[in-house]
Amino acid sequence: MVGALDADSSSYGLGIWADDGKHFCGIVFPPGSGPDAGNASLLIGGPGETGRAVARVGKPGSNPGVAACSIKNNRANRGRGPVSSPARWKPAANHREIQVVNLSTGAIEFERDYPVGNLGAQGTIAAQADWVLVAASPDARYHLAENGLVSGTSAIREVPTGKQTATLHGFVLGFNSDGSHVVLNAGKGESAEVQVAMRSDQKVLWHGPGVAQSMLARPHSSDIMIGVHGTFGDDTDIIAVDGEGRSHVVSRNLAVTWPCPCPIGL
């Protein structure tokens, strides 16, 4: 045991470990308040430290969660802090947003709204609306992958400029630790495959059959561990892929479950 974490237990499911491997960034709510009230706070704490509230995050109905958190970037580059976003879709809301928070000042340095899209028969949507899931990179530049479930493409966006730098065909599950590589689900049905590709030029370094259900990025490395569900049957293999595209099966019929790198629904 390293030490006790001074944080509300409810924050664990809405947070993530920071890139220094020592601090935890989570969401807390005032006593008697729920996640939809719009008065949540971003909390940072570490084992043996007193947790501190950094900023008010989310809006009424937004149900916020933390997608990525960079302590190192905060200290080095005036701190672009964690990306926090709604944790789940709510039919009553007509949009979702993602925010970048400065860990030192609590200032919101970047915000982007997304329309509620049509997933199945849920809700009324605008003509151009898509259902968007966002994956955030843990690197200092905080790239975002905006996955359109209707369009089948993913837009890579640079934060805090908001500039779109690439469009990929498929669904980006996540990034490696410096944001240079992405794990991508491409194809459907029997032709479904998992790819590890360069973010900058979309060069595929590795691919294999199946669907990526989870992934972990090794800190300070280009290595990625991916939980790949087979195209046939129910087996899930854990496959490690390095920065050169070399791979090996770590284990069979297991899954990567924590810390959760899953994209957050907007």
Long-range contacts (C-beta under 8 A, 24 or more apart in sequence): 2-47, 2-48, 3-46, 3-47, 3-48, 4-47, 4-48, 5-45, 5-46, 5-47, 5-51, 6-45, 6-49, 6-50, 6-51, 7-43, 7-45, 7-51, 8-43, 11-43, 13-65, 14-64, 14-65, 14-66, 14-87, 15-43, 15-65, 15-66, 15-69, 16-66, 16-67, 16-68, 16-69, 16-82, 16-259, 16-260, 17-69, 17-259, 18-44, 18-69, 18-70, 18-71, 18-82, 19-69, 19-70, 19-71, 19-72, 19-73, 19-138, 19-177, 19-219, 20-71, 20-72, 21-219, 22-46, 22-47, 22-71, 23-69, 23-71, 25-66, 25-69, 25-82, 26-66, 27-57, 27-58, 27-64, 27-65, 27-66, 27-84, 28-53, 35-63, 35-64, 35-87, 36-60, 36-61, 36-62, 36-63, 36-90, 38-62, 40-64, 42-66, 42-81, 42-82, 42-84, 42-101, 42-106, 44-69, 44-71, 44-103, 54-81, 54-101, 54-103, 54-106, 55-101, 55-102, 55-106, 55-107, 55-108, 56-106, 57-84, 57-99, 57-101, 58-84, 58-86, 59-97, 61-90, 61-92, 61-93, 62-86, 62-93, 62-96, 62-97, 63-87, 63-88, 63-90, 65-264, 67-98, 67-134, 67-135, 67-136, 67-263, 67-264, 68-136, 68-137, 68-138, 68-142, 70-138, 70-139, 70-140, 70-142, 71-103, 72-140, 73-140, 73-142, 74-102, 74-103, 74-104, 76-140, 77-140, 78-102, 78-104, 79-103, 79-104, 79-105, 80-109, 80-110, 80-140, 80-142, 80-159, 80-160, 81-109, 83-136, 83-142, 83-144, 83-159, 85-134, 85-264, 85-266, 86-264, 86-265, 86-266, 87-264, 87-265, 88-265, 89-116, 89-119, 89-122, 89-265, 89-266, 91-122, 91-123, 96-132, 96-265, 96-266, 97-266, 98-134, 98-136, 98-144, 98-266, 100-142, 100-159, 100-160, 109-160, 110-159, 110-160, 110-162, 112-144, 112-157, 112-162, 114-146, 114-266, 117-148, 117-149, 117-150, 118-150, 119-149, 132-266, 133-171, 133-263, 133-264, 133-265, 133-266, 134-263, 134-264, 134-266, 135-172, 135-173, 135-174, 135-175, 135-261, 135-263, 136-175, 137-174, 137-175, 137-179, 138-175, 138-177, 138-179, 138-217, 139-175, 139-177, 139-178, 139-179, 139-180, 141-179, 142-179, 143-175, 143-179, 143-199, 145-172, 145-174, 145-175, 145-182, 145-263, 147-171, 147-172, 147-263, 154-184, 156-182, 156-199, 165-199, 165-200, 166-199, 166-200, 166-202, 168-197, 168-202, 170-195, 172-263, 173-212, 173-214, 173-215, 173-226, 173-261, 173-262, 173-263, 174-215, 174-217, 174-261, 174-263, 175-199, 175-217, 176-217, 176-218, 176-221, 176-222, 176-223, 176-224, 176-243, 177-217, 177-218, 177-219, 177-220, 177-221, 177-222, 178-222, 180-222, 181-205, 181-222, 181-224, 181-243, 183-212, 183-215, 183-224, 183-226, 184-212, 185-211, 185-212, 189-231, 190-231, 192-231, 194-226, 194-228, 196-224, 196-226, 196-241, 196-245, 205-241, 205-243, 205-244, 205-245, 206-241, 206-245, 206-246, 206-247, 208-239, 208-247, 210-237, 213-255, 214-255, 214-256, 214-257, 214-260, 214-261, 214-262, 215-256, 215-261, 216-256, 216-259, 216-261, 217-261, 225-250, 225-256, 226-256, 227-254, 227-255, 227-256
